Amino acid sequence: MKNAAALSEGSVTGTVVGAPAAADLSTRDRVTQLLLERGATTAAQLGSALGLSPAAIRRHLDAMLADGDVVAREQAVRGSRGRGRPAKVFALTEAARVRCGTHHYDNMATAALRWIARTGGAEAVAKFAADQVAALENRCRAAMEDAGDAPIARAEALAGALTAEGYAANASTIASGGQLCQHHCPVAHVAAEFPQLCEAETAVISRLVGTHVQRLATIAHGDGVCTTHIPAQSGSTVSTVRTDR
């Protein structure tokens, strides 16, 4: 049987080692928040603030180091330095700090759209969404200049353009035509409340590929991937091409 100290090392509130990963995620979120608030901090200080044993806090910090979320360096010592090596301090990497701001910006964007909806109605939200994707449409159109006129070929070119924009997209052919998949959505949290953002993006895809398309799934609505179907054109022959390789 594990002793009480061993049990406490796997959790924030007494969850045993081997519990679901959600407990670790919650602890990592708290570690991240503390580092964001305090800046460079020692493992001992973090453990004390979170009520974790040295072994437990080290486990989380090691995982964060491996994932590139924190960096470690020797603590600066002012004045005369005592015997022994100085303690290490841990700080968030720039990438981790950027991720910390995501929800803040999402909340601000959602609040702004709620205000637009209250003052201008759903039509005003739709116009705002269309305006937001206009610049993306122009950039993708420029990147697709040599794609030709065939909708499936244009979808393949669009997937490459969207990947360059950070959407991690790929296109492939299926029995009924083509399929454009986007594995990342930068506005998913906001679009969950305001589907006009997804509708505006779908309209852009339709214009860029040059045919009617149908959205089958969206990340904003809980699906793993945003999937858009591009119907095959009568008499057309397409080859299977993936643009995510």
N, C-alpha and C positions, 0 to 999 in steps of 0.2 A: 504493500500500500504506500502511496506517495505521502510524504509528510506535508504539513501545512505550508511550509516555505515553497516546496515544489509546486503545489497547487496554485499559489498566488502568482507564480512567474508567468503563467499563460494568460493573464487577464488583467482587466482594470478593476473588476468588481468580484473576483473570486471564481471566474470561469476556469475550468480545469484545462491543463495542457491537452491539445488535441481537439479542442472545441472548434466549431465552425470558424472559417477565416474571417467572418464578420467581426468577431471580437478583436482580432489583430488589426483589422482595418480601422475600427473605432479608436484603438490605442494609437495607431499611426497618425490618425487625424488629430488627436490631442497633442501628440509630440510635434506635429507640423505646426499646429496653432501656437504652441508655446515658443517654438523657434522663431515663428513669424513675429510674435510679440516681444520676445526678449533678445533676439539676435543670437550671437554665438554663445552657447551654453554647454556646461560640462554634463557628462552622463549622470554624475551624482546629483546635480541640481535638477535635471529632468526627472530622474527617478524619485527624488524627494517630493517634487511638485505633483507627480502623478500617483504616488503611493506604490511604486514598483520596486522590486529588489534590483540590485546591481545586475544580476544575470538576466532578468527580464528586460530591463531597459537596453542592455547591450544587444539582446536578440533583435529588438526592433530597430536599433540604430544600424546594426550590421546589415539588415535587410534593406534599409533605406540607403545605405552606402552602396550596396550592390545594384540597386535600382537607379542610382544617380540622383537621388532626391536630397542627399546631404553630403557635405564634405567635412573632413576632420583636419584639424591643425593644432599645433601646440599653443597653449594659452600664453598670451603675452604677459610677462611678469615685470612690473615696475619696481625699481629699487633693487636692493640686493636679492639675489636669488638663492634660495635654500638648497639643501642637498636633495638629490634625486631629480628625476625628469619632471618637467612641468606637465600638468594635466592637459589632456586633449579637450578641445572644445569643438562642438558640432554646429554647423550653420546650414541653412537651406541653400541649395543651388539656385541659380537664376531661373532654371526651367521649373523648379518646384514653386518658386515665388510667383511666377506667372500663372501657374495653375491655381494657386490660392486665390487669385483675383477673378477667376472665371465666374463663380457664383455671384460675386459682387456685381460684375457687369451684367450678368444675366438678370439679376434682380432689378437693376436700373433700367434695362431694356424692357422688361416686362411691365414695370411701373409706367414707363413712357407710353407703351402701347395701350395700357389700360386707360391712361389719360386721353389718348387720341380716340379710343373707343367711346369714352364717356362724352367727349365734346363734339366728335364728328361722326360717330357711329361706325358700323362695320365697313361701310364704303370707304371711309377715310383710312381705316387700317389697311384695306386692300390696296389703296393708292400708295400708301407709305411702303408696303411690302414690295410693290412693283418698282417703286423708285429705288429701293435698296438693292434689288438684283439687276438693275439696269447696267451698272458698271461691270458686273460680273459677265453679263451677256455680251457686252462689247468686247471684253478681253477674250472670251472664249471664241467669239465669232472671228476675231483677228487670228487666233491660233488655228482656226479650222479652214483657212483660205484655200488650202490645196486638197481638201477632203472630197471634192466632187459633189454630185447631187444625190447619190443613193443614200436613203435614210440610215441604213445599217452602217455604211462606211462613215457617215457623218457622226453616228453615235459612237463609233470607235474613236474617231478623232476628238469628240467631245469628252470622252472618258479621259483621254490623255490631258486635255486642257483642264478638266476639273481636278485631276490628280495634282497638277502643277499648282492649283489653287488650295490644295490641302484637303480635298474631299476623298482621297484614296479610292478613286473610281475605277471600274473596269467594265468592259462591254463584251458580250458574247452572243452568239446566235443560238436560237432554240427553234423547235419545230414550227412555231407560229410567227417567227420573225426574229427580233433581237431583244436583248435585255441589258439595260444600263443599271449598274449597281454602284451605290455610293456607301462606303463603309465608315464614313465619318460625316457628321453634321455639326457645323460650328454654332448653329442656333437651335439645337434640338430642345433645350429646356424652355426656350421662349416659344418655339413653334408648337409645343405641346398644348399651350393655351391659346395660341393664335395660329390656326391652320392656314390663314391667309399667306403666311410666309412659304409654306409648302406649295400652296396653289400657285403663287407667283413663280416659284422655282420650276414647277412643272410646266407652266406656260413658256418659260424660257427654253426648257429642253425641247418642247414641241416646235418652237420657232427655229431653233438651231438645227434640229435634225430634219426639219422640213415636212413633218407629217404629224397627224394626231397621235398622241401617246397616252398611256394610262398608268397612273401610279398604283402599284399593287401593295406596297408596304412603305412605311416611313419609320425612321429611328424615333422621331418625335412621338409617335403613337405606341412605342414600346417594341417595335420590331428590331431585329438585329442589324438590318441593312435597309437603306432606302432603295427600293426596286422600281424601275420604270420599264414598262413593256412598250416596244416599238414594233408595230405590226408589219409583217412582210408585205411588200408591194406585189401586186398581181404580175406573175410572169418573171419575177426577179429571182436570181440565184446568188446566194451569198455563201461565203466560206466562214468557218468557225475561227474567230480571232479573239484572243484575250489580250487586253492592254495592261494587265496588272503584273506582267512578267518582264 
